[in-house]
Amino acid sequence: MGTVDGMSTEMAKILAGKGRRRRTLARLPYAEKVQAVIQLQEMAAAILRSRGKYARPWGATRSGTTNSFQASQFSEYPITIKQ
């Protein structure tokens, strides 16, 4: 495996891919970013519940439209965890 500036070519490919992904995510509309956060919270909540902890993701509904979110739909904190 060759190196580029002291970095393996495989690592350079990984970092380039991460950069492309970050730019793609940065260009998403705000509502799609919120949808992604809610989906991550739901995934984390399922894991926490399986461990016997209480977790409540944001309570927004996803209607599939990019402008469907209202600020009042979200709880004050993104996820609530009780031990």
SULJO-V963499 format. One line per field, one symbol per residue. ss: DSSP state (A for helix, B for strand, O for the rest). Layout:
ss->???
//
This chain:
ss->OOBBOOBBAAAAAAAAAAAAAAAAAAOOOAAAAAAAAAAAAAAAAAAAAAOOOBBBBOOOOOOOOOOOOOAAAOOOOOBBBBO
//
